[in-house]
């Protein structure tokens, strides 16, 4: 049966973006976060984006209103009890995520699939916090979810074929291309490839080989990437790169994943999560 309703836990950039995507694709969404101001902020961002689309004649006012009406907000996790799929999109911290999965397991019906939008962390470990490991799966959207076409569907050790098939179908219904990660390994596909590039770019800057701006330009023009590594880190949040790097070191026991001191210092200085033209570029001036 095709899913017509999902829950999203976490109303930040990714959770709000996933809710936005689902709503414009015709799915009803329950968007949950710990405080009303977080879900209200997400809906305001979504409404602002939809208003721009109306102004550009990419959608009608009626279509905008219909999409917003499909989103129900709540601060009560119990309101997620009736949905067939909950997508967790909270902070990249394993302990916080495990606690959320424990609560969702207690709240949701036995057939509910609980998916994590984690970019790197073990689905098997999250599944162990529940009584339904066969219905726990990774569903990694990319930022911004409305634009990026990929969803990584990650198997935990016990994830069933049926679960993989269902979340793959939901991904397609949301206009995305799913790829299956067959083994639960840190970083999955994209971050396993991307993180060495981030770390090496920081080392090149740290060694004084080239400026941050020139490294970004070289990568964009030489590799035909739409964004350079420093631009992308600023866009997604520099702190996330350190968290992923630390997680890789812990899991792989290999110091090649250790974040360079310069990257750690940027985080400690508090210059995080800024758009292109700030953050790393602020450091480079």
C-alpha positions, 0 to 999 in steps of 0.5 A, a space after each residue: 500500500 502506498 504511504 500517504 502520511 509520514 512523521 518527521 521528528 526534528 524541525 531544523 534545516 533537514 527535518 523542515 526540508 523533508 516535511 516541505 518536500 513531502 507536503 508539496 509531493 502530496 503527503 500529509 506530514 506530522 512535524 514534531 520538535 521539542 518546542 513550538 518555536 522550532 516547528 513554527 519556524 520551519 513552517 514559516 520557512 516553508 511558507 516563505 519558499 512557497 510564496 517565492 514559487 507563487 511569485 515566480 508562477 511555479 505554483 498557484 496560491 491554491 497549491 501553496 495553501 494545499 501544501 501548507 495544510 498537509 503539515 500538522 505541527 506538534 511538540 508531542 511525540 505521541 502524535 506520531 503514533 499513527 503514522 506508518 513511517 517516522 523519519 528522524 532528523 535530529 542532531 548528529 549525536 548517537 546518544 540523543 538519537 538512541 533516546 529518540 528511537 527508544 521513545 518512538 519504539 514505545 509510542 509507534 505501532 508495531 508496523 511503523 518503520 522508523 528511519 534515520 536521516 543520519 549522514 554517517 551513524 550506525 543504523 544497526 546501533 539505532 535499531 538495537 535501541 528498539 524492539 523492531 530492528 527489522 523495521 529500522 532503516 537509514 533514509 539519508 536525504 541531502 541538503 537541501 532536500 527539496 533540490 538534491 535528488 538522492 536518498 541513501 537507503 541504508 540497511 542495518 544488520 536486521 533491516 528487512 527487504 520489505 522495509 527497504 522496498 517501502 522506504 525506497 518507494 516513498 523516496 520515489 514518491 517524493 521525487 528522489 532517486 534511492 540507492 541502497 547501501 547494503 552494508 551498515 558502514 560509517 559514512 555510507 556512500 557519499 560521506 565515505 567519499 566526501 569526508 576525505 576531500 573535506 579533510 584534505 582541503 583543510 590540510 592544504 589550507 593549514 599547510 599554506 599551500 593555497 588559500 581557502 578561496 583558491 582551493 574552492 575555485 580549483 575544485 569547482 573548475 578542476 573537478 566540475 563540482 558545483 561548490 568547493 569544499 569550504 563553501 559546502 562545509 559552510 553551507 551544511 555547518 562546519 561543526 557537523 564535519 568535526 562530529 562525522 570525523 570524530 565518529 569515523 575515528 572512533 568506528 574505524 580506529 584509523 587516524 586518517 579520519 582525524 580532523 585537522 587542528 584548523 578545522 577544530 579551531 574554526 569550530 571552537 571559535 564559534 564560526 559555524 554553519 554560515 553561508 558562503 562568504 562567511 565562516 571559512 571565508 571570514 577566517 581567510 581574510 
